[in-house]
Amino acid sequence: MPELYFYTTQGCRLCEDRLAILKPITKRLRYNLQVIDIMYDKKAEMAYASTIPVLVRSDRDTSLYGAFNADEIYRFLT
């Protein structure tokens, strides 16, 4: 299974909402999800500060940004 990286930061309400949707889906589909706070990763902060939340899949060059929903997550992961 590819790795999934969810970029977020403290105080991001949209990030919290997306993570609540994302966690059960990744668990059901057996993906390993790594949650990364961009405030502790300068490279990630430079790349994603204006677009969080961001979901990245290690085996693809595509990502999900912003207010993605459960259907979009399923399509992204399958």
Secondary structure, 3 states (H helix, E strand, C coil): CCEEEEEECCCCHHHHHHHHHHHHHHHHHCCEEEEEEHHHCHHHHHHHCCCCCEEEECCCCCEEECCCCHHHHHHHHC
